Amino acid sequence: MLVLATAGEKSFVPSLLEAPEEIPSGRKDRQEKPNFTIDTIRRIKQSFKAADQLFLLIGMDAFAEIANWHQAEALFKECEFIVAGRPGYSLADVANALPEKLRPRAEVTKPFHKQVATGDLVLPGVTIHLLEDLHQPASATAIREAAAAGKPLGRFLELSVADYIKKMGLYK
């Protein structure tokens, strides 16, 4: 899908860094090894110099589920996050999405329930840079939901990508 989405941008070079790996099973049906963000981050950092910094850009709708990710706490030790805001999310929502051990107490976040998520959120073991609300119609969550409902994806994606998702029956 990435190749299709970036075909018109000659300066973009898609990477196979996150391509699924097959698990040898000896059976005819193939199994793919799960692809975890923490593993990708660690592979990328192997090529870094000690002074290099890594940032993970993620939309707020996906960040809201970060506590459920594989080795979520370790991710915050490996990189800083840039969270692209979405309308309706507050600074408290960002803090409350953190894994439990990194999350501030409820009484600390309560005053921020109506404060727009902008600026930087720096807590012990966590640095999050917050981008103001993106008013783009596309988010990974919205695309998956539309695909699952059989709705057209052309308003979200390049037509070639939308056709591929439909042809492959993805997100059903």
C-alpha positions as CSV (number, residue, x, y, z in Angstrom):
1,M,0.0,0.0,0.0
2,L,2.9,2.3,0.8
3,V,4.3,1.8,-2.7
4,L,1.0,2.7,-4.2
5,A,0.5,5.7,-2.0
6,T,3.9,7.2,-2.8
7,A,4.2,6.2,-6.5
8,G,3.9,9.9,-7.5
9,E,6.6,11.1,-5.1
10,K,9.9,10.2,-6.7
11,S,11.8,11.4,-3.6
12,F,10.0,8.8,-1.3
13,V,11.7,5.4,-1.0
14,P,9.4,2.8,0.6
15,S,11.2,0.5,3.2
16,L,10.7,-3.1,3.9
17,L,11.6,-2.5,7.6
18,E,8.1,-3.4,8.7
19,A,7.3,-6.0,6.1
20,P,5.7,-9.1,7.7
21,E,8.1,-12.0,8.4
22,E,6.9,-15.6,8.0
23,I,7.1,-18.0,10.9
24,P,8.4,-21.4,9.7
25,S,5.6,-23.8,10.6
26,G,6.2,-26.7,8.2
27,R,2.5,-26.4,7.2
28,K,1.1,-25.2,3.9
29,D,-0.7,-22.3,5.4
30,R,1.7,-19.5,6.1
31,Q,1.8,-17.7,9.4
32,E,3.1,-14.2,9.8
33,K,5.2,-13.1,12.8
34,P,3.6,-10.2,14.6
35,N,5.1,-6.9,13.8
36,F,5.6,-4.8,17.0
37,T,6.5,-1.1,17.0
38,I,9.0,-1.6,19.8
39,D,11.0,-4.0,17.5
40,T,11.0,-1.6,14.7
41,I,12.2,1.2,16.9
42,R,15.0,-0.9,18.3
43,R,16.1,-2.0,14.7
44,I,16.2,1.6,13.6
45,K,18.2,2.7,16.6
46,Q,20.9,0.2,15.9
47,S,22.0,2.4,13.0
48,F,22.0,5.6,15.1
49,K,24.8,7.4,16.7
50,A,24.6,7.9,20.5
51,A,23.6,11.6,20.0
52,D,20.8,10.8,17.5
53,Q,17.2,11.2,18.6
54,L,14.2,9.2,17.4
55,F,10.6,10.5,17.3
56,L,7.5,8.5,16.7
57,L,4.8,10.4,14.9
58,I,1.3,9.1,15.7
59,G,-2.3,10.4,15.5
60,M,-4.2,11.0,18.7
61,D,-6.8,8.4,17.8
62,A,-4.1,5.7,17.7
63,F,-2.2,7.1,20.7
64,A,-5.4,6.8,22.7
65,E,-4.7,3.0,22.6
66,I,-1.0,3.2,23.3
67,A,-1.3,1.6,26.8
68,N,-2.5,-1.6,25.0
69,W,0.5,-1.9,22.7
70,H,3.2,-4.6,23.1
71,Q,5.9,-3.3,25.6
72,A,4.2,0.1,25.7
73,E,6.3,1.4,28.6
74,A,9.5,0.4,26.8
75,L,8.5,2.5,23.8
76,F,8.7,5.7,25.9
77,K,12.2,4.8,26.9
78,E,13.3,4.3,23.3
79,C,11.9,7.5,21.7
80,E,9.9,10.7,22.1
81,F,6.4,10.9,20.7
82,I,4.9,13.5,18.4
83,V,1.2,13.2,18.7
84,A,-1.0,14.8,16.0
85,G,-4.1,16.1,17.6
86,R,-7.6,15.4,16.6
87,P,-10.7,17.5,17.4
88,G,-12.2,16.6,20.7
89,Y,-9.1,15.4,22.6
90,S,-7.8,17.2,25.6
91,L,-4.4,17.3,27.3
92,A,-5.9,15.1,30.0
93,D,-6.8,12.5,27.3
94,V,-3.2,12.4,26.2
95,A,-1.9,11.9,29.8
96,N,-4.6,9.3,30.6
97,A,-3.7,7.3,27.5
98,L,-0.3,6.5,28.9
99,P,0.5,3.1,30.3
100,E,-0.5,2.9,33.9
101,K,3.0,3.1,35.4
102,L,3.7,6.3,33.4
103,R,0.3,7.9,33.8
104,P,-0.2,10.8,36.2
105,R,-2.7,10.5,39.0
106,A,-6.3,11.4,38.2
107,E,-6.3,14.4,40.4
108,V,-3.3,15.8,38.5
109,T,-5.1,15.5,35.1
110,K,-8.6,16.5,36.1
111,P,-8.0,20.3,35.6
112,F,-6.8,19.6,32.0
113,H,-10.0,17.8,30.7
114,K,-11.0,20.9,28.7
115,Q,-7.5,22.1,27.7
116,V,-6.7,21.5,24.1
117,A,-3.8,19.1,23.6
118,T,-0.9,21.4,22.4
119,G,2.7,22.1,23.4
120,D,4.8,19.5,25.1
121,L,3.9,17.1,27.8
122,V,7.0,16.1,29.9
123,L,6.6,13.6,32.7
124,P,9.1,11.3,34.3
125,G,10.1,8.9,31.6
126,V,7.8,10.5,29.0
127,T,8.2,13.3,26.5
128,I,5.3,14.0,24.1
129,H,5.2,16.8,21.6
130,L,1.7,17.7,20.7
131,L,0.7,19.1,17.3
132,E,-2.5,21.1,17.1
133,D,-5.6,19.5,15.8
134,L,-5.2,18.2,12.3
135,H,-8.3,18.9,10.3
136,Q,-7.7,16.1,7.8
137,P,-10.5,13.8,6.9
138,A,-8.2,10.8,7.1
139,S,-7.1,8.9,10.1
140,A,-6.1,5.2,10.3
141,T,-9.1,4.6,12.5
142,A,-11.5,6.2,10.1
143,I,-10.1,4.4,7.2
144,R,-10.4,1.0,8.9
145,E,-13.9,1.7,10.1
146,A,-15.0,2.8,6.6
147,A,-13.4,-0.2,4.9
148,A,-15.1,-2.6,7.5
149,A,-18.4,-0.9,6.7
150,G,-17.9,-1.3,2.9
151,K,-17.9,2.5,2.4
152,P,-15.9,4.2,-0.4
153,L,-12.4,5.1,0.7
154,G,-11.6,7.6,-2.1
155,R,-12.0,10.6,0.1
156,F,-9.3,9.3,2.4
157,L,-6.8,7.7,0.2
158,E,-5.2,7.6,-3.3
159,L,-7.6,5.6,-5.5
160,S,-5.0,2.9,-6.1
161,V,-4.7,2.3,-2.4
162,A,-8.4,2.3,-1.9
163,D,-8.8,-0.2,-4.7
164,Y,-6.1,-2.4,-3.2
165,I,-7.8,-2.4,0.2
166,K,-11.1,-3.4,-1.4
167,K,-9.5,-6.1,-3.7
168,M,-7.6,-7.7,-0.8
169,G,-10.6,-7.5,1.6
170,L,-8.5,-5.7,4.2
171,Y,-10.0,-4.4,7.5
172,K,-13.1,-6.5,7.2
